[in-house]
Amino acid sequence: MLSLAPNGAWAQAWSVRWSAQAVLAGTRVSPVPGGRSATGLDVLEPMFMLSAAGFGRHLVLHGTLDLEGLTIPDGVLGIGDWGEGFDDRRHPHTYAHELMVSGVNLLGRAEQAVNLSLSAGKGFVPFGSDDPMVRPALRFPVNHHWSQILERAVAIAGLRAGPVIVEGALFNGDEPERPGQWPRIGHRFGDSWSGRVTVMPVDGMELEVSRAKVHSPENRPGAATDQRKWHAGARLDRPLARGRFYALGEWARTDEADGFFRFESLLGEAQWSSGMHRGYYQFERTERPEEERTTDPFRSLRPHLENSILGTTRWSVHTAGYGFTFRPAAGKVRVEPMIEASYARVADVGGGLFSSRSLYGRVTFWSLTAAVRLATGDTHRMGRYGVAAVSPGMEHMR
């Protein structure tokens, strides 16, 4: 516990929780662009996370430092991964992944049936599902940019009434182009908005629907097309059979250029953990845009001067994994060796100039990853702030 002052009315106790983690992962993917196979050994998700609450728990801070810009500057091999100019590699996130401050319980005590929060900073927009980095699979889903809006300068108002949470936000539409980049707050803040409604009918269950309008996400000056986005999901996390069961089902749709392009995604994942063991499975069926690539087949042109979508592909991906956790150093450190395999099929949909078979040589894919996760401390649930957060209580997905 920390204190602002040793004595007096202004002395307020702060509770602080933190965590750190990194994953050493070796991955083999076949095929990659050009029809060959590729292998990578990378340090993934090198993160330091902090949650703090003070002033009678009316002020909450969430911070996440992500050092992927140093460990995977060229991205990491994946199946179907894309975004921020990367194709078939998952891109590094920005160093300041989250830096959010929330005023919570603004109508009184936390136990009240109705309460209000205001949050601001750089982080996740209230839209869609949780950050994949705090979900079971190591492989990022293809739908990452359809089901989350992240690393924006955002202001959020949240209202909680019993089992219902309503959030609304204004933010900047431009997404980052490199790890050290900050949002264009002075030029773009407030050009985009989102809303999310979450209902918790029973303990451990959440039902959610989100809507967002994102102005010119892939062109920082704001000259490109807008995205209009929908998301709906159901999440379950509760004890089961001497262990814990988690499941997520989600649907997402993004329209670009006033609906001329439409991309949809369905995803389901589940995990059962007991003691030192956890096993999980994920399936998704996601459409992604295929854009003009540079001389590096893993990169597409940025910035967009006009819409350069050459076609649409649909990725159907099965992923399964197993992890075994042990705790040396008197239980303060978690070490988890894990193995994960994916099998995918890609199809060209809706016409266009793009040909999957021409780029990859075939339309079926596989990947295999062997990894070791090192972690310590308590992980917070990224992307939920204010009345929508799990108290700075923490939640372990891995």
Sequence and secondary structure as in RCSB ss.txt:
>XXXX:A:sequence
MLSLAPNGAWAQAWSVRWSAQAVLAGTRVSPVPGGRSATGLDVLEPMFMLSAAGFGRHLVLHGTLDLEGLTIPDG
VLGIGDWGEGFDDRRHPHTYAHELMVSGVNLLGRAEQAVNLSLSAGKGFVPFGSDDPMVRPALRFPVNHHWSQIL
ERAVAIAGLRAGPVIVEGALFNGDEPERPGQWPRIGHRFGDSWSGRVTVMPVDGMELEVSRAKVHSPENRPGAAT
DQRKWHAGARLDRPLARGRFYALGEWARTDEADGFFRFESLLGEAQWSSGMHRGYYQFERTERPEEERTTDPFRS
LRPHLENSILGTTRWSVHTAGYGFTFRPAAGKVRVEPMIEASYARVADVGGGLFSSRSLYGRVTFWSLTAAVRLA
TGDTHRMGRYGVAAVSPGMEHMR
>XXXX:A:secstr
 EES SSSTT  EEEEEEEEEEEEEEEEEE  TTS  EEEEEEEEEEEEEEEEETTTTEEEEEEEE HHHH TT 
EEEEEEEETTEEEEE    SEEEEEEEE  TTS TTSSEEEEEEEEEE  S SS  GGGSS SS  TTHHHH   
SEEEEEEEEEETTEEEEEEEE     SSTT    HHHHTTSEEEEEEEE SSTTEEEEEEEEEES TT TTS S 
 EEEEEEEEEEEEEETTEEEEEEEEEEEEEETTTTEEEEEEEEEEEEEETTEEEEEEEEEEEEEEE B SSTTBB
 SS SS  EEEEEEEEEEEEEEEE B TGGGTEEEEEEEEEEEEEEEEEEEES  HHHHHSSSEEEEEEEEEEEE
EE    TT  GGGS  S      
